[in-house]
C-alpha cells in the first residue's frame, strides 16, 4: 500500500512490558521487531511514492530515536532499577551520522553512553542490559561508554573521534552531563588546532578520492566517499563548525562568500543524493554506497526516471547524479577554502606584499589570480572583467583563487551567447583553441560554467552519460580529454614523417580539429538527419558563429565521420582493395585523412584508460598509410601484389630457386600477395620447407612496436587447426588480437595469429611458447583433447574482465564480398574463451575462416570473420538459422570444458 505521507506516531501498546527474566523476553523481542519493521515499511512506501531524501532520513532517524527512548524508559521500570536513579547517572548521546540526524535505511547507529567521573556500580549493569535488549530485537548498533574527560583526551589524539564529537544529539538521560560535555568539547577540542584539523581533513579527502580526476571521471561513483559525495558535504559542515562554531551554513552570515541561493541549491543536491542513497539501500538490502553499473538501471526505474528523446532512463538519472555531485563538490571546495583562509590576517599581510598587480583590480598571489575589488558590483558594471580574468589566466599561466572562481561562476551569464555576436564568439573561441594548452583554459571555462554560456551546443553534452562499458567519462569530459591528448603531441620530440606527432604539428587546421572535439558528442545527440537532425544542427552552428566555408566543411566531415576510421581499422579487413577504396572515397583528400587520423587517435585515448592499445594504434596507422598511398597514387593498390612479389624474391633469392618461390605463390589464395607482407611470405616459404615429416611447424616472434606476439602455424588442413590454435592459447589465458588463415591448394594451411603481450606472455618469456608447442603436439597426436585441456587449464586472478551483466549474443551475416567471402560479425559479452567458442562452431559447420578481426568495445567483444564454405553446393541461407542458434547457444556456455 502506497503511503502518501509519513508522520511518526508509534503506538507501542502492542508491545508488552519487558519481562523481568531475560529468558522470557523472546515474545517481547518479536513484537518489538514486528512493530519496527512495520514502521520501516511505511517509510519505505513513502520514499517510493516520491518523498524527499532528507524527509525520509529524518523520519527514519526519529523512528530509531523513539525506539531507543522507549526501550530505556521501559527498562527503568524493571524491578532491579525501580528504586534507583540510574537514568540520572548517564547521558545517552547519538553520534556520527545518527547524531547528525542522517540515518539512511541501513546506516550505522552509533551511541555514546556519557558517564560521570564516578558512575554508580549499577549504571554499567544497566548499560549492558540495555545493549542486550537492543541486540535481542535485532538493532545493530555501535556503542561506547566514556566520561567527558575520556572523550576530550581521545578527541585530541584521534581525528575520527574528534570529527564524531562535532555532531552529537542528546537522546535521553541526564541533560546536565550532556551540557557539560558539549561545553568541554567546544572549548578544549573544537576551538583548538583549527588549521591542523582542516588540513588533516583536506588530506583525508584526497586520500579518499584516489588518483582519479573530478566528479565525472567515475562511471561507478561512490555516493558517500567519492568526489561530490555526501562526505564532501559533511566535510564542509565540519569545517564550518570548527572555524565558525556554528552547525548550519546559514549561520555563517557571510553572503559575500556564500549566498542564500547557493545554500538552497546545495541542500537540493544533498536531498537528491540522500534520496538516491535511500533507494540504493532499499534495492540492495545492504549498506552500500557504490552506484555500480549493474544497479544503475534499477535505481533509475525505482526513482521514477523515464526514457527521453535522446537518452535512456539510466542515462538521465546518471546525468542528474553528476550534476548534483558537481554542485556539492564545488560548494564544499569553496567553503573549505573559505574556512582555511579565514582569520589568517598575518599571512594575508605577507601575501599582499608578494602580490603582482596586473591592473583592473587583478593581481597574482603565488600561483593564483585574485580580484581585490567588489566583484558583485564591478562585474555587473563592466562585463568585460569576466573575459579579462580568463585572458589573464591564459597569459600568465595561473588559475583563479576560490573566491574569483566562484564569482566567475556566479557571473557566467554576462558572457553568454545572447550578449556576444556570432563572429565575436567564433574569434574568442578560436583564439583560445589556437593555444598549445587550450585544454586548461577550456576546462576552467567549463568548471565555471562559462563555456556552456558561450557555446550552448557544448552545454548539451554537460554531464551527458553513455551507459555502456565502453565510455568511461561523461561526454563533456570526453571532449576535453580529446583536446588534451591532441595537444600533448605538440611537446613530443619525435620527428618521423608518418608519426602522429609530426602530422599534428604540420596540420594547418588544428583549431577546427579541436573545435570538432568540443562538439564530438553532437553526432549522438540525434538519430535523425536533415534539417531537424545532425545536418541541421551543424548548419545552425556554422551560421550562428559565422564560420568560414572551409571550417564548416571540415567540422561537418569530422563530426559525421568521427567513428568511421576506428570502425574501419578495427572491424574491417584493411588489406582488401575495396575497403581502402571505400574509405578513401569518404575522406576524399590527404588533409581530411590526417584530421580524421588525429581525431581517431585522441578519441580512442580519451574514451577510457587503456582503450588505445599498441595493437589498435598499429591498425590505425596501417589504415592511414595505405589510404594515404592510395590518395596520392590510386594505382598503388593494383601494384601492391607485384611490390610484395618483388620483396619476396629479394628476400629469398640467395636461398631458393625462382621456380620454388613461384610454385608456392601459385598454390596460395588470390589475395595472398595483397594481404601478407613480403617478410611474412618469405617466412611461410621457409616454414613449409622445414615441415618434412612433422605434423606441424610453429614459429613465434614478438612485435615490439605493436606489443604483440605473432604465431605462425603450418600443417595439413582439415584438422581444425584454427580451433586447436585458439584452444591452446585460451587454455593459457592469452588474448588473441587477430588472425589470418591461408588455405593452400595442395591441402596445407597457414594459420597466423596475433596475441597481446601480457604478464603471462611478456616479450622475453619463451617458456610459454615452448609449452604451447608441446600442447599442440599433444592435440595433433590425440594424446589429449581440448576439453581435457580446458578442465586442467591454469586460472589467473582477474582473467574475467568487466561486469557479468548479461549481453545477448548477436550474429550478423553480410552479403558475400567481391572475393566470394562471407562476412560474419559476432558480438557477445567479452570473456576469456569467446573466440574459442566461436571457432568451435565454425569447425562444427565446416565453415572455413580466412581472416578474423578481434576487438572489444568496453565489455562487449566484437569479432568479424571472413569465411567460405567447403561445399559450395550448399547455400549459406539454408544453414543460417541453425548456425546462428548454435553460435548463440555455445557463447552462453559458462564453462569452457563444456564446449563441444
KEFI-323486 format. One record per residue (C-alpha): residue in three letters; z, y, x. Coordinates in pm, whole numbers, plus 50000, padded with zeros to 5 digits. Last residue first. Layout:
<pts>
ALAZYX;...
</pts>
This chain:
<pts>
UNK472374705353166;UNK474824734553215;UNK478314720653162;UNK479204724053533;UNK478604761453498;UNK481444765153250;UNK481104791552976;UNK477864781652805;UNK476534812452620;UNK473504815352852;UNK472594779152763;UNK472464786452388;UNK470484818552436;UNK467884800652650;UNK467654771452407;UNK467034794252110;UNK464434814052302;UNK462554782852417;UNK462564766852070;UNK461084797851908;UNK458644803852192;UNK457154769652240;UNK454354772251984;UNK453594807952094;UNK453194796952458;UNK450074777252383;UNK449994741652519;UNK446574733852669;UNK447514753952982;UNK449834725953090;UNK451784738453387;UNK452764770353208;UNK452994804453375;UNK455764829053462;UNK456554864553571;UNK460294868153523;UNK462494898353447;UNK466294896753471;UNK468594922653315;UNK472314915153356;UNK474544937953149;UNK477984949553261;UNK476674981653416;UNK472914978053430;UNK472174948153647;UNK469054936153824;UNK467044905353914;UNK463244908353935;UNK461754873253949;UNK458274862654055;UNK456144831354010;UNK458374811053780;UNK456804779253647;UNK457664768253294;UNK458214730753263;UNK460484735852964;UNK463534720353136;UNK462794739653457;UNK462694772953270;UNK465994764153102;UNK467654755653435;UNK466364787553599;UNK468004808053322;UNK471364790553369;UNK471214795453746;UNK470314832053697;UNK473434837553486;UNK475644817853728;UNK478084845653805;UNK478164869553514;UNK476254899153376;UNK476414898052997;UNK472904889952881;UNK469324902552902;UNK466244881152968;UNK462764896053010;UNK459784872353011;UNK456424883853146;UNK453514859653109;UNK451094855253397;UNK447334854253335;UNK446584878953621;UNK445794906653374;UNK449204902453215;UNK450014879952921;UNK451784896152630;UNK455474903252666;UNK458284879252581;UNK461784892552515;UNK464904871052530;UNK468194887552430;UNK471684874352499;UNK474484886552269;UNK476874907752473;UNK480514898952408;UNK483134919752585;UNK484394899952884;UNK484544931153095;UNK483214936853444;UNK482584912153722;UNK483734876153737;UNK483984869454110;UNK487284888354129;UNK489044862454342;UNK486634836254471;UNK486164801654321;UNK484874774854556;UNK482494749854394;UNK483674714654311;UNK482534713953948;UNK479374733554024;UNK478354709354298;UNK478944679754070;UNK476704695453804;UNK474074704354066;UNK473874667854167;UNK474884648754480;UNK473404623154717;UNK470084629654547;UNK468254632954882;UNK466924667154775;UNK470344677054647;UNK472244665154955;UNK469754682855179;UNK470174714854976;UNK473924712655030;UNK473414708855405;UNK471134739355413;UNK473674759255214;UNK476414748955457;UNK474334760855753;UNK473694793255565;UNK477404799855521;UNK478114791855886;UNK475724819355999;UNK478034848355916;UNK476574877956109;UNK475164897855818;UNK478084890155592;UNK477894864255318;UNK481284858155154;UNK482344894055204;UNK478984904155061;UNK475344909755154;UNK473034905054855;UNK470684875154849;UNK466874877554846;UNK464974845754764;UNK461574833454885;UNK460444800054745;UNK457264785354898;UNK455764756054706;UNK453624725854800;UNK451154706554588;UNK447904714354775;UNK447084744354556;UNK450144762954683;UNK452634777754436;UNK454274809354574;UNK457684817354426;UNK459064852054481;UNK462714860754422;UNK465114889154359;UNK468684901654401;UNK470714869454404;UNK474494873854423;UNK476374846354608;UNK479284827254452;UNK478734797554691;UNK477964774454398;UNK475554801454279;UNK473634799254608;UNK473284761354574;UNK472214764654209;UNK469644791754283;UNK468004770454549;UNK468054739054333;UNK466634757654032;UNK463874772354248;UNK463044738154392;UNK462824720854056;UNK461234691554245;UNK457674696754118;UNK456524714054436;UNK456854698054779;UNK458944719755011;UNK459244753755178;UNK462384775055129;UNK462624810955251;UNK465964828655241;UNK466124866355289;UNK469614880655330;UNK470344915755206;UNK471644948855339;UNK468354967055267;UNK468074982455611;UNK469734953855797;UNK467554926455649;UNK469144893355749;UNK467074862155820;UNK467224826255697;UNK464604798355701;UNK464854765855508;UNK462364737055557;UNK462134708255311;UNK461904670355271;UNK461114666355643;UNK458084645755752;UNK456104674555910;UNK457714707155787;UNK457314727956104;UNK453644736956046;UNK454564749255699;UNK457334770955843;UNK454944787956089;UNK452454795055811;UNK455164809855587;UNK456454832055870;UNK452954846155929;UNK452664853355556;UNK456024870755559;UNK455064892755858;UNK451794902055683;UNK453734913855379;UNK453524893155062;UNK452404905654720;UNK448834917654765;UNK447994889755010;UNK449324863854766;UNK447684878454454;UNK445064850654431;UNK447574822654479;UNK447614803754815;UNK445404774354922;UNK442634796355061;UNK445174815755269;UNK446414784055442;UNK442894772855531;UNK442074807355666;UNK445054805555902;UNK444044770956021;UNK440404782356067;UNK441464811756283;UNK443114788556535;UNK446854792556576;UNK449464807156812;UNK447824835757006;UNK446074849656698;UNK449214846756489;UNK450494882256447;UNK447054898756461;UNK445624873356219;UNK448444880855975;UNK448084918656009;UNK444334916255942;UNK445004896355623;UNK447594922055510;UNK445064950155560;UNK442474930055364;UNK444944925055082;UNK445724962555078;UNK442124974855075;UNK441784973454697;UNK445074991854660;UNK444055017154926;UNK441015026754715;UNK443135052054531;UNK443715071654857;UNK446205100154846;UNK447595090054507;UNK447515053154608;UNK449425059454931;UNK452015079754739;UNK452325051754483;UNK452925025154750;UNK455475046654936;UNK457385057254624;UNK457525021754489;UNK458705009054827;UNK461325036554848;UNK462695028854503;UNK462894991754588;UNK464694999454915;UNK467215021654737;UNK467804993454491;UNK468534969454780;UNK470814994054962;UNK472834996554643;UNK472835026454408;UNK475285016454137;UNK478255015154375;UNK480265042454205;UNK478735051453867;UNK475805071553725;UNK475705096854007;UNK474155075354278;UNK471475062454041;UNK470735097953925;UNK470525111054283;UNK467875085054378;UNK465965089554053;UNK465965127554095;UNK464605125554449;UNK461905100454355;UNK460985120154043;UNK460525152054246;UNK458545134254518;UNK456225118354260;UNK455765152054091;UNK454625167254419;UNK452465136954508;UNK450325140454191;UNK449785124953846;UNK453355110853798;UNK452395090453491;UNK448955078953611;UNK450585068753940;UNK452975046453743;UNK450095030053561;UNK448115024553882;UNK451155010854066;UNK451864985953789;UNK448194975553766;UNK447984969654140;UNK450794943654137;UNK453314946154419;UNK455534968054202;UNK456564938153993;UNK458554955053719;UNK462264956953636;UNK463954975653922;UNK461194997954056;UNK459565005453721;UNK462785011753530;UNK464115033853811;UNK460855053353825;UNK460725058553448;UNK464375068353399;UNK463985106253421;UNK460495105353270;UNK460835129152974;UNK463325151653153;UNK461295152353475;UNK457925159653312;UNK459355186353081;UNK461035204353370;UNK457905202353587;UNK455715217453314;UNK458225244353224;UNK458725254753588;UNK454945255853647;UNK454485278553344;UNK457315302153437;UNK460495300353235;UNK461135327352980;UNK464715315352925;UNK464265313452547;UNK460645302052569;UNK461295273652810;UNK464455263152631;UNK462655262152294;UNK459785241752436;UNK462275216852584;UNK463965211252246;UNK460645209852065;UNK459425182452297;UNK462745164352270;UNK462745162951892;UNK462135185951598;UNK458855199851733;UNK457535165351819;UNK459685136051922;UNK462655119151765;UNK465405098251917;UNK467325129552011;UNK470125137752251;UNK469155110752500;UNK466475130852680;UNK468725161352678;UNK471135142552908;UNK469195154153213;UNK469625191253126;UNK471645200953431;UNK469595176553640;UNK466415194153523;UNK467885226653656;UNK468445208953989;UNK464755199854013;UNK463765234353891;UNK465735250054177;UNK464425224554427;UNK460815234454362;UNK459445236354720;UNK460335201054844;UNK460425201055223;UNK464195197355248;UNK464215171054973;UNK461405150255129;UNK463125152255469;UNK466395139955322;UNK464695112555120;UNK463175097655435;UNK459415093655441;UNK458895119755716;UNK461865105955918;UNK464025136056013;UNK467625125655951;UNK470155153556023;UNK471665154955672;UNK473055188255551;UNK470485194255277;UNK470715158055161;UNK474175165255019;UNK472485189654784;UNK470795162154586;UNK474025142554566;UNK475895172854431;UNK473165180854179;UNK473295145454041;UNK477085148254033;UNK476905179353816;UNK474685161453565;UNK476955130953547;UNK479985153053486;UNK478205168553187;UNK477085134653050;UNK480545118653076;UNK481135095153366;UNK480945057753437;UNK477625051453267;UNK476575014953296;UNK479254996153108;UNK478335012952781;UNK479715039452551;UNK477625069052654;UNK480025098252621;UNK479485135452575;UNK482285155652739;UNK480045186552730;UNK476465173952698;UNK475555197552414;UNK477095225252625;UNK474195221352868;UNK471895233952591;UNK474315262952537;UNK473335276652881;UNK475175309452943;UNK478065300552716;UNK478185264052828;UNK478235275653190;UNK481155299153119;UNK483515271353010;UNK485975279253295;UNK485585243553422;UNK481815245753373;UNK481475278353564;UNK483595263953846;UNK481425232553844;UNK478265253953857;UNK479655273254154;UNK480565241454343;UNK477285224354251;UNK475325253954389;UNK476075242454744;UNK472695248554908;UNK472275279254691;UNK468995283454499;UNK470605269254186;UNK472825300354177;UNK469825323954178;UNK468105300853929;UNK470995305153688;UNK471125343253704;UNK467335347253705;UNK466985324753399;UNK469865341953221;UNK468325376253282;UNK464935363353169;UNK466465352052842;UNK468445383952782;UNK472205382552809;UNK474785390852539;UNK473905362752297;UNK473555338152583;UNK477235342952653;UNK478595364652932;UNK481455381652745;UNK482065348652565;UNK483855334452871;UNK486685359752854;UNK489525334952803;UNK488055310553055;UNK487565337753314;UNK491105349453248;UNK492495314653310;UNK490615311653639;UNK491955346053735;UNK495525334553675;UNK495085300753846;UNK493575315854160;UNK489805319254173;UNK487985297554427;UNK486665309054763;UNK483395309654953;UNK482915340755049;UNK479645347854868;UNK479785323054584;UNK483365331454483;UNK482415368254497;UNK479465361754264;UNK481645343554013;UNK484145372254006;UNK481325397753970;UNK479905377853676;UNK483225381053493;UNK483555417553603;UNK480155425753446;UNK481765428153103;UNK483485461153194;UNK485815473052918;UNK486535437852794;UNK487265426353149;UNK489435456553225;UNK491745454852925;UNK492815418252932;UNK492105416953304;UNK494855442253387;UNK494215448853756;UNK495025428154063;UNK492365401354044;UNK492695372254286;UNK490185351154478;UNK491705321654660;UNK491625307355012;UNK494435328555155;UNK494515359254934;UNK491065373854877;UNK490775405854677;UNK489315418154351;UNK490205450854178;UNK486605463654179;UNK486635461954562;UNK486735432554801;UNK490255438054938;UNK491495412955195;UNK495075402455132;UNK497415394055421;UNK499965421355348;UNK499995412054980;UNK500815375955069;UNK503825386755270;UNK505075407354975;UNK504385378354737;UNK506395355054960;UNK509375378154928;UNK508925381554550;UNK508685344454481;UNK510295347054140;UNK507435329253956;UNK504665313754164;UNK505615277254110;UNK506275282453738;UNK502915299653693;UNK501225271753888;UNK502755246353650;UNK501685266953352;UNK498065269053463;UNK497805232353557;UNK499565222053233;UNK497145242553025;UNK494045230053205;UNK495085193253183;UNK496085195452818;UNK492735211652733;UNK490855185752937;UNK492705157952754;UNK491705173452420;UNK488025175052515;UNK488135140452676;UNK489655124852363;UNK487215142452134;UNK484335128152338;UNK485965094052324;UNK486095095351944;UNK482515107251903;UNK481335079752139;UNK483345053451950;UNK481865064851619;UNK478335060751760;UNK476265090951854;UNK473435114851783;UNK473155116151402;UNK476835107951358;UNK478575074551305;UNK482065075951156;UNK485535081151303;UNK488585073951087;UNK491285066951344;UNK491115029851268;UNK487385028851346;UNK487705048951666;UNK490565027051787;UNK488554995651713;UNK485625008651919;UNK487905019152207;UNK489684985452239;UNK487164966852459;UNK486594997852670;UNK490255000552768;UNK492205030652645;UNK495185024752873;UNK498655033752744;UNK500215000652645;UNK503454990152480;UNK502374960952265;UNK501124953951916;UNK497574960952037;UNK496504979851724;UNK499844995351639;UNK500505006851996;UNK496985021252035;UNK497265037551692;UNK500425055951794;UNK498835065352127;UNK495845080251947;UNK498155100251719;UNK500125112252021;UNK496925123152194;UNK495765142551887;UNK499165159251849;UNK499035168852217;UNK495635184952162;UNK496875204951861;UNK500005214752054;UNK497815227752337;UNK495665248452100;UNK498785264151949;UNK500095272052297;UNK496775287552393;UNK496745308752075;UNK500335320252139;UNK499185333252480;UNK500445320352812;UNK500195342053124;UNK500175377352979;UNK501845363852667;UNK505045359252867;UNK507815351652618;UNK508865319052782;UNK510455308452453;UNK507085298952302;UNK506675272252569;UNK509765254652439;UNK512725239652620;UNK514015270152803;UNK515845274953134;UNK512995294953289;UNK512185275153603;UNK513935242153532;UNK512925240353164;UNK509395253853210;UNK508695228653486;UNK510005200953262;UNK507755211352973;UNK504695214253201;UNK505475179853344;UNK505705166252990;UNK502225179552910;UNK500855163453225;UNK502675131353127;UNK500815131852795;UNK497515126052970;UNK495105152653096;UNK494635133753420;UNK496055098553371;UNK499695089253311;UNK500045087952931;UNK496585083752781;UNK495445062753076;UNK491695066453063;UNK489175037753060;UNK485955056453143;UNK487975077753390;UNK485975105253560;UNK486215128453258;UNK489715140753337;UNK489115150353696;UNK488475131854019;UNK489665097154106;UNK491735092254421;UNK494985082954249;UNK496075102053941;UNK499665090253955;UNK500025101054319;UNK498585134554213;UNK501395139153963;UNK504155126954192;UNK503175153154448;UNK503305180454181;UNK506605167254051;UNK508045168654401;UNK506745204054446;UNK508375214554119;UNK511705198554212;UNK511685214154558;UNK510915248254403;UNK513815245054157;UNK516345233354415;UNK519345241354195;UNK519105255353842;UNK518515220753694;UNK521335203353878;UNK524685221353902;UNK524395247753631;UNK522085230853381;UNK523585196253432;UNK527155209453414;UNK526545228953094;UNK524685199952930;UNK527535175753013;UNK530325199152899;UNK528575201852560;UNK528105164052542;UNK531825158352607;UNK532655184052335;UNK530245166952094;UNK532335134952095;UNK530455106251932;UNK526985105251777;UNK523375112751860;UNK523275142252101;UNK519825147852241;UNK518605148652601;UNK515625164352772;UNK516255177353124;UNK518565148553225;UNK515645124053236;UNK513995145553503;UNK517095144753721;UNK517215106953680;UNK513625103753794;UNK514145128054084;UNK517115108454221;UNK519735123054453;UNK520915154054266;UNK520535135753934;UNK522805107854061;UNK525585132054151;UNK525345151453825;UNK525205119953610;UNK528155103953788;UNK530215135853746;UNK529435136553375;UNK530645100553350;UNK528265071853311;UNK527305042553090;UNK523645032553100;UNK521145019152849;UNK517585007552796;UNK516994994752447;UNK515094967252271;UNK516284965451910;UNK516014929251797;UNK518724925651532;UNK521184909951775;UNK520204932452063;UNK521574962551881;UNK524684942451785;UNK525254930952143;UNK524894967052261;UNK527534978452015;UNK529954951052127;UNK529434961052491;UNK530074997552403;UNK533204988852205;UNK534604967952491;UNK533984997052730;UNK535845020252494;UNK538814996552457;UNK540035003652809;UNK540215041052737;UNK537885062752947;UNK539255081753248;UNK536605106353370;UNK535195109853017;UNK532195088252922;UNK528585095352828;UNK526915064152687;UNK523255071252772;UNK520525055652561;UNK516845049052631;UNK514515035752360;UNK511205027252525;UNK508015033052328;UNK506575006952092;UNK505875027951781;UNK505705061251968;UNK509045077852016;UNK508745114352108;UNK512035131452017;UNK512555144752370;UNK515655122952399;UNK513575092852297;UNK511015102252562;UNK513795101952822;UNK517385104152698;UNK519265099452370;UNK523005105452406;UNK526045086852274;UNK529185106952350;UNK532335088552444;UNK536095087452380;UNK536145104452039;UNK534405074851875;UNK537115052152016;UNK539815069551812;UNK541675037151748;UNK543295021751437;UNK540015009751290;UNK538604995551617;UNK539924959551601;UNK539414957451225;UNK535774967851225;UNK535255001651063;UNK534285016451400;UNK531384992251397;UNK529795005351079;UNK529745040751221;UNK528045028351539;UNK525505007451343;UNK524685035751103;UNK524295060651389;UNK521875037651570;UNK519855030751254;UNK519685067751165;UNK518485077851511;UNK515915049551516;UNK514455061951186;UNK514525097851307;UNK512505088351616;UNK509935070451398;UNK509675100651173;UNK509305123351475;UNK506675100151621;UNK504725100351294;UNK504815137751239;UNK503815143851602;UNK500705122351574;UNK499535137251246;UNK499335116150929;UNK495885102550840;UNK496455074250591;UNK496865050250884;UNK499885070251004;UNK501485068750659;UNK500855031350648;UNK502515027950990;UNK505485048850875;UNK505905026750567;UNK505594995650784;UNK508335008951012;UNK510615013950711;UNK510094977850601;UNK510684965750956;UNK513964984650968;UNK515124968850639;UNK514124933850748;UNK515924937851082;UNK519044949950902;UNK519004920150666;UNK518314895550947;UNK521084909751168;UNK523604908650881;UNK522614872650797;UNK523104863751169;UNK526524880451197;UNK528814850551133;UNK529384840551496;UNK530284876651581;UNK533394873351354;UNK534324906551194;UNK531174906250985;UNK529194939050998;UNK529154953950650;UNK526374943150415;UNK522804955650442;UNK521064961350110;UNK523044993450070;UNK521475008050387;UNK519155030750189;UNK517085049850438;UNK515875084050334;UNK513285095050586;UNK510365110750405;UNK506955095450456;UNK503815107450286;UNK500715094050115;UNK501865057950171;UNK498975033850147;UNK500005000050000;
</pts>
